[in-house]
Amino acid sequence: MDVLFDERTRALVEEVRRFVRDEVPAELLRRMDREEVRFAKDFIRAAAKKNLLGLRFPQAYGGRGLPWTSEVAAIEEVGVLGTALGCNYVMPSIVGESLVAFGTEEQKKKYLSAIIRAELFCAEALTEPRGGSDFFGAACKAVADGDHFVLTGQKRFIVGGEGADLFLVYARTAADGVPGHKGLSAFLVERDDRLKVEYLYHLMGTRGGGTARIRFDEVRVPANNLVGPLNGGAMVFNRMMVPERLTSAAGAVGLGRAALEVAARYTEHRRAFGQKIREFQGVSFRVAESVTRMDAARALLYTAARQADSGADPRRLVSEAKKFCTEACWQTVNDAMQAMGGIGYTDVYPVERLLRDARLSLIWTGTNEVMNLLIQHEYYKELLARGPAGRDVESDAASADAESEKVFE
């Protein structure tokens, strides 16, 4: 699929591929899966040392000023490591987006540069115990108190809840009765002794990311750490869903590709009934379907990334990419395990870990059911706004003029 890349992106892919191959020890992945490592700071520092964090952001703050099409190519390469390190890698891109789009110059100098250099480790705090997809029903509150806000409440399923120094937090700032989409604000919250880890989750996969429920016990947040306008959290959130979902899609393409390659190599060497098992159509056709599925996912991913780079509204394509890439990944990892048989279910090969990781991708950054809601909504909005495009195909029907039969109510 190199045809999708320009020379700059090809060079970046090779750079990230070398980093992933040569500087991420297998033992780190094993220790994370055993939950002996809870937050891989050394991995993030190593990526920062190679100037691989915040690739899209201005060079003035330590980024490279690259487009989305280049960044998703880099994330795909990191995705072969699984979802925990993938999430660690993309978090500067996600939190950094809020600073680039809505932050003050002071915030960018203080926080964005430090995040890109891995002097600060960041996380995003959206989900609450009361609900995930119902984001605008947030109960976490921030009450103005002089030149500070006092933050109270809880967030859960926070990757980096244990380990991060800085959190992008959405909290209710409007009076009771104001709808959530008009009453939330976004804040940069530094960890202190009033920000407490209440529960550390033991996950099916995506282990070693410090995923936790955290409590804000009257945390004092400087008013200068408000991101965007007061009660403007919906605007920040809607912008943030682009990096959240594009990075999820890109990581899933890398993860699915890794599982497919492991299975394909295994089926080339494994023999049964006197021949390589790849010579059985039940195996080789499964591989063919996975190759086609992952190529289609990658093409949609880069189409969505190009749309984001263009400045046009990317919401529908980004939602499609998140949904399709994560589902393609999940199916491909399942097929990889099936092609390998029983050995694929053991930890002799990494497919079982990749399968456990892949399952989360259909849930996080907005469930794929929520993606369906967004896709159909955006499609209808576009369709009805522009009217018929090109030929009026309805009029080609043999009885197109039978208006009495076109009953809608």
C-alpha positions in Angstrom: 0.0 0.0 0.0 3.0 2.3 -0.4 1.2 3.9 -3.3 -0.7 5.9 -0.7 2.5 7.5 0.7 4.6 10.4 -0.6 8.4 10.2 -0.1 8.3 12.0 3.2 5.8 9.5 4.6 7.7 6.5 3.3 10.8 7.8 5.1 8.8 8.3 8.3 7.4 4.8 8.1 10.9 3.3 7.9 12.0 5.5 10.8 9.2 4.4 13.0 9.6 0.8 11.9 13.2 0.8 13.0 12.2 2.3 16.3 9.5 -0.4 16.9 11.8 -3.2 15.8 15.1 -2.2 17.5 14.2 -0.2 20.6 11.1 -1.8 22.1 12.2 -5.0 24.0 9.9 -8.0 23.8 10.3 -8.3 27.6 8.5 -4.9 28.0 5.4 -6.3 26.3 5.6 -9.4 28.4 6.0 -7.5 31.6 3.1 -5.2 30.7 0.9 -8.2 30.0 1.8 -9.7 33.4 0.9 -6.2 34.9 4.5 -5.9 36.2 4.7 -2.5 34.3 1.7 -0.2 34.9 2.7 2.7 32.7 5.5 2.5 30.2 7.3 5.8 30.7 10.6 4.6 29.3 8.8 3.7 26.0 7.3 7.2 25.7 10.7 8.8 26.6 12.4 6.7 23.9 9.8 7.8 21.3 10.3 11.4 22.3 14.1 11.1 22.0 13.6 10.1 18.4 11.2 13.1 17.9 8.3 10.7 17.2 5.7 12.3 19.4 3.2 15.0 18.3 4.2 14.6 14.7 1.5 16.9 13.4 2.2 19.8 15.7 4.3 22.9 14.9 8.0 22.6 15.0 8.1 25.6 17.4 6.7 23.3 20.1 8.8 20.3 19.2 6.6 18.6 16.6 7.4 18.1 12.9 4.5 19.9 11.3 3.4 16.7 9.4 0.0 16.0 8.0 -2.5 13.5 9.3 -1.6 11.1 6.4 1.9 10.9 7.8 0.9 10.5 11.4 -1.5 7.6 10.8 1.2 5.8 8.9 3.4 6.1 12.0 0.7 5.0 14.3 0.0 1.9 12.1 3.6 0.9 12.7 3.4 1.4 16.4 0.1 -0.6 16.4 1.9 -3.9 15.9 3.0 -3.6 19.6 -0.7 -3.8 20.8 -3.1 -1.3 22.2 -1.5 -0.4 25.5 1.8 1.0 24.0 -0.2 2.3 21.0 -2.4 4.3 23.4 0.7 5.6 25.2 2.1 6.6 21.9 -0.9 8.5 20.6 -1.9 10.3 23.8 0.3 13.3 23.2 -1.4 13.6 19.8 -4.9 13.5 21.4 -4.3 15.8 24.3 -2.0 18.0 22.2 -4.8 18.6 19.7 -6.8 20.4 22.4 -3.8 22.7 23.0 -3.0 23.4 19.4 -6.7 24.1 18.5 -7.9 25.9 21.7 -4.9 26.5 24.0 -3.4 29.8 24.8 0.2 30.6 23.9 1.1 30.3 27.5 -0.5 26.8 27.7 1.3 25.7 24.5 4.7 26.8 25.8 4.1 25.3 29.3 2.4 22.0 28.4 2.6 21.1 24.7 6.4 21.3 24.4 6.8 19.3 27.6 4.4 16.6 26.4 6.2 16.2 23.1 9.5 16.0 24.9 8.0 13.4 27.4 8.8 15.7 30.3 5.1 15.4 31.1 3.0 12.3 30.6 -0.6 13.1 29.7 -4.0 11.4 29.7 -7.6 12.2 28.8 -10.4 11.9 31.3 -13.9 11.6 29.7 -15.7 8.5 30.9 -17.4 8.6 34.3 -18.8 5.7 36.5 -22.3 6.8 35.5 -21.8 6.3 31.8 -19.4 6.4 28.8 -21.3 7.1 25.6 -23.5 9.6 27.4 -20.7 12.1 27.6 -22.7 15.2 27.9 -24.4 13.8 31.0 -21.1 14.3 32.9 -21.5 14.7 36.7 -17.9 15.9 37.4 -18.1 19.6 38.5 -15.8 22.5 38.4 -16.9 25.5 40.5 -15.3 28.9 40.1 -13.4 30.2 43.2 -11.5 33.4 42.5 -8.7 32.7 40.0 -9.2 28.9 40.3 -11.8 26.3 39.8 -12.5 23.6 42.4 -12.9 20.2 40.7 -14.8 17.4 42.2 -16.0 14.0 40.9 -14.7 10.9 39.3 -13.5 9.6 35.9 -12.9 6.0 35.1 -11.3 3.8 32.4 -8.5 6.4 32.2 -5.4 5.0 30.4 -2.7 6.7 32.4 -4.9 7.2 35.4 -1.9 5.7 37.2 1.2 7.2 35.6 0.2 10.4 33.9 1.1 13.9 35.2 -1.4 15.9 33.3 -5.1 15.2 32.5 -7.4 16.8 30.0 -10.6 16.8 32.1 -14.2 17.7 31.1 -16.4 18.9 33.9 -19.7 20.7 34.3 -19.4 24.4 34.9 -22.9 25.7 34.1 -25.8 25.9 36.5 -28.2 23.0 37.0 -30.7 22.8 34.2 -28.4 23.9 31.5 -28.1 21.1 28.8 -24.8 19.2 28.9 -23.7 20.3 25.5 -23.8 23.9 26.7 -22.6 23.4 30.2 -19.2 21.5 30.1 -15.7 23.0 30.1 -12.3 21.4 29.4 -9.4 21.8 31.8 -5.7 20.9 32.1 -5.3 19.3 35.5 -2.0 18.5 37.0 -1.7 15.6 39.3 -1.5 16.5 43.0 -2.3 14.7 46.3 -6.1 15.5 45.8 -6.2 13.6 42.5 -6.4 10.0 43.7 -6.3 6.7 42.1 -9.4 4.9 43.5 -9.2 1.7 41.5 -6.7 0.1 39.1 -8.4 -2.1 36.6 -7.3 -5.6 35.7 -8.2 -5.8 32.0 -8.7 -8.6 29.6 -6.1 -7.0 27.4 -4.5 -3.6 26.9 -2.6 -4.3 30.1 0.2 -2.1 31.5 -1.4 1.2 30.6 -2.3 2.2 34.2 -6.0 2.2 33.4 -7.8 3.5 36.5 -10.7 5.2 38.1 -9.6 8.5 39.5 -11.2 10.9 42.0 -10.9 14.7 42.1 -11.2 15.6 45.7 -11.7 19.4 45.5 -8.7 19.8 43.2 -7.8 23.4 42.7 -7.3 24.2 39.0 -5.9 27.6 37.9 -8.4 29.4 35.7 -5.6 29.8 33.3 -5.8 26.1 32.7 -9.3 26.3 31.1 -9.0 25.0 27.5 -11.2 26.9 25.1 -14.1 29.1 26.3 -16.0 28.6 29.6 -18.9 26.2 28.9 -17.3 25.4 25.5 -16.4 21.8 26.3 -18.7 20.5 23.6 -16.6 22.4 20.9 -13.4 21.0 22.4 -14.9 17.5 22.6 -16.1 17.4 19.0 -12.7 18.5 17.8 -11.0 15.9 19.9 -13.0 13.0 18.5 -11.0 13.3 15.3 -7.6 12.4 16.8 -9.2 9.9 19.2 -10.9 8.0 16.4 -8.3 8.3 13.7 -5.6 7.1 16.0 -7.8 4.2 17.1 -8.3 3.2 13.5 -4.6 3.5 12.6 -3.5 1.4 15.6 -6.1 -1.3 14.7 -4.7 -1.5 11.1 -1.2 -2.1 12.5 -2.5 -4.7 15.1 -4.5 -6.6 12.5 -1.6 -6.6 10.1 0.7 -8.1 12.8 -1.7 -11.0 13.6 -2.2 -11.7 9.9 1.5 -11.9 9.2 2.1 -14.2 12.2 -0.6 -16.6 11.0 0.5 -16.5 7.3 4.1 -17.4 8.2 2.8 -20.2 10.4 0.6 -21.6 7.7 3.5 -21.6 5.3 5.6 -23.8 7.6 3.0 -25.9 9.3 2.3 -29.2 7.5 -0.6 -31.6 7.8 -1.8 -34.5 5.6 1.5 -34.3 3.8 1.3 -30.7 2.7 1.6 -27.1 3.9 -1.7 -26.1 5.5 -1.7 -22.9 3.4 -2.4 -25.2 0.5 -5.8 -26.0 1.9 -8.4 -23.6 0.7 -10.1 -23.5 4.1 -6.9 -21.9 5.4 -5.7 -19.9 2.4 -9.1 -18.4 1.6 -9.3 -17.2 5.2 -5.9 -15.5 4.7 -7.1 -14.0 1.4 -10.2 -12.5 3.1 -8.1 -11.0 5.8 -5.6 -9.5 3.4 -8.5 -7.9 1.4 -10.2 -6.7 4.6 -7.0 -5.1 6.0 -6.2 -3.4 2.6 -9.7 -2.0 2.5 -9.4 -0.8 6.1 -6.1 0.9 5.3 -7.5 2.6 2.2 -10.4 4.0 4.2 -8.0 5.1 7.0 -5.9 7.2 4.6 -9.0 8.6 2.9 -10.2 9.8 6.3 -6.8 11.2 7.1 -6.6 13.1 3.8 -10.1 14.5 4.5 -8.9 15.7 7.9 -5.9 17.3 6.3 -8.1 19.1 3.7 -9.9 21.2 6.2 -13.3 19.8 5.2 -15.5 18.2 7.9 -14.0 14.7 8.4 -16.6 13.5 10.9 -18.3 10.9 8.8 -15.2 9.4 7.2 -13.4 9.4 10.6 -16.3 7.6 12.2 -16.4 5.1 9.2 -12.6 4.5 9.6 -12.9 3.9 13.4 -15.7 1.5 12.9 -14.4 -0.4 9.9 -10.7 -0.6 10.8 -11.4 -1.9 14.3 -14.0 -4.4 13.1 -11.6 -5.5 10.3 -8.8 -5.9 12.9 -11.0 -7.9 15.3 -12.1 -10.3 12.5 -8.6 -10.6 11.2 -7.1 -11.5 14.6 -9.9 -14.1 15.1 -9.2 -15.5 11.6 -5.5 -15.6 12.4 -6.1 -17.7 15.5 -8.5 -20.0 13.7 -5.9 -20.6 10.9 -3.3 -21.5 13.5 -5.5 -23.8 15.4 -4.8 -24.7 19.0 -1.3 -23.2 19.1 -2.7 -19.8 18.3 -4.7 -20.0 21.6 -1.5 -20.3 23.6 1.2 -17.8 24.6 3.7 -19.5 22.4 2.5 -17.0 19.7 1.4 -13.4 20.3 -2.0 -13.8 18.6 -3.9 -14.5 21.8 -2.6 -11.3 23.3 -3.4 -9.3 20.2 -6.9 -10.8 20.3 -7.4 -9.6 23.9 -6.1 -6.2 22.9 -8.2 -5.9 19.7 -11.5 -6.5 21.5 -11.3 -3.1 23.3 -10.9 -1.2 20.0 -14.6 -1.8 19.2 -15.5 -0.1 22.5 -13.1 2.8 23.3 -13.2 6.3 21.7 -16.9 5.8 21.1 -18.4 2.4 20.6 -19.0 1.2 17.1 -22.7 1.5 17.7 -22.2 5.2 18.3 -20.1 5.3 15.1 -23.2 4.0 13.2 -25.3 6.7 14.7 -22.8 9.4 13.6 -22.3 7.9 10.1 -26.0 7.7 9.2 -26.6 11.2 10.7 -23.8 12.8 8.7 -24.7 10.9 5.5 -28.4 12.0 5.7 -27.3 15.6 6.4 -25.0 15.7 3.4 -27.4 13.9 1.1 -30.4 16.1 1.9 -28.4 19.3 1.8 -27.0 18.8 -1.7 -29.9 17.0 -3.4 -29.4 14.5 -6.2 -25.8 14.3 -7.4 -25.4 13.7 -11.1 -28.0 11.6 -12.9 -31.5 11.3 -11.5 -31.5 7.5 -11.3 -35.0 7.4 -9.9 -36.4 8.6 -13.2 -34.8 5.6 -15.0 -37.4 3.2 -13.5 -39.9 1.8 -16.1 -42.9 3.3 -14.3 -41.1 6.3 -12.8 -44.1 8.5 -13.7 -46.5 6.4 -11.6 -46.7 9.2 -9.0 -49.9 7.7 -7.4 -47.8 4.7 -6.3 -45.2 6.7 -4.5 -46.9 6.8 -1.2 -44.8 7.8 1.8 -47.4 8.1 4.6 
